[in-house]
Amino acid sequence: MMLSTMRGNAPNHKFAGSGHSKKGHVSLYHSLVLLAIALGFTGQVLADCECGYKSDSLDGSYDQNAFTDLIETNFARMPDITLNTDWRRQEFNVTKTKARGEYGQMFYVKDDVAYVDNIGNRAADGLQLVVRRDLIDGMVPVAEVDSARLDISYGTFRASMKLTDVPGTCAAFFWYFNDTQEIDMEFLSKEFDHSKSTYPVNLVLQSRAAAAHGYDASQTDNFIKANLPFDPTTDYHEYRIDYNPSEILFYADRVLLATMNGSNVPSPGSHGHLIMSHWSNGNPKWSGGPPQEDASLLVRYVKAYFNSTDLKRTQDWSDRCKNAKNTSASVCKIPVVTTHNKTAKDWFFSDYDDMSKNQTVYDPSSGGGKTFEAVARWMVMVPLLIAAFVGGLL
């Protein structure tokens, strides 16, 4: 695991006697200790990740090939999503016929993709995707953001979200190429039952088979309703889709929910994008609603590590990796978030210039500085390295 922490205080070593040679030996010892602490505290900050980012396997190992590209967005520290270049707010209307519900949908950016509620209070730790209670022209005001990049192929896609407990909405995190190549995690708030501690998530592969059933994937082998091992409305949890050439795996806080494979896995070369949406259309067989009060889906972050279908991006990766000084050290392990250990949630490779070289990611400096954590690592490291150097010369 690349994340390291310092716990407790360093031992207080005391030495008897005096003399120049003894003092030099003690100082060198301390310098080595300080250097080890500094390197340990920074984890793999000194690695460059030129050859990509490697995800964990089911058994906890890191034995598969590395992904070449990344998208990392920390919505919790972004002052204004309009500054962000990784995500596009969606604004369009859908008729009730096309929405296949009782009402149409109004994807509305002015209110419903926001950091504040309707009375001006800032949302807690994330981006709000709001479904409004009141209809506008027979449509439910809903919200969606899409990744700007459309070249996303095989990868691991992760979103930290806190779901609404207001019945009548559908929250969705998914990879999309077209209506028959789509990988979904969908949460129907009307299905959450606190009294029974049941919190289902609908795992869906939209495919040609689903299209043959009127895009009702529940009529195919590529639909699984899994129960989350926690209440998703009380806290943020990481939801994860691993899209591999032969199978799709779905996780919640690293707990495997389901695996899907076979001919309905999206075809090689499909260049999709990521979508987060929160909507309702009044369909009693799915979203229900509209909600009786405004309902918010909160998104803290999205982390996506993937291969690109863009030939320029592929060549960029090849050049980076070919020129890497140490190929094995230049593949970085993606930290894992679990239900009982969420330390990795605050780790972003893009916080470090030398770990996201040549990546087309949003620069936090244009909408806010790097996290204090990132700065703190260097604030701690630099004095320790200086102390180690000076101590070694004494």
PyMOL commands that set and color helices and strands:
alter all, ss='L'
color gray80, all
select helices_A, chain A and resi 20-41+75-77+81-83+96-99+109-112+189-191+208-212+217-219+311-322+328-330+343-346+349-351+353-355+364-366+372-393
alter helices_A, ss='H'
color red, helices_A
select strands_A, chain A and resi 52-54+69-74+87-89+92-94+104-107+113-114+127-131+139-147+152-162+170-178+181-188+200-206+223-227+237-243+247-252+255-261+273-279+295-308+331-333
alter strands_A, ss='S'
color yellow, strands_A
deselect
rebuild
show_as cartoon
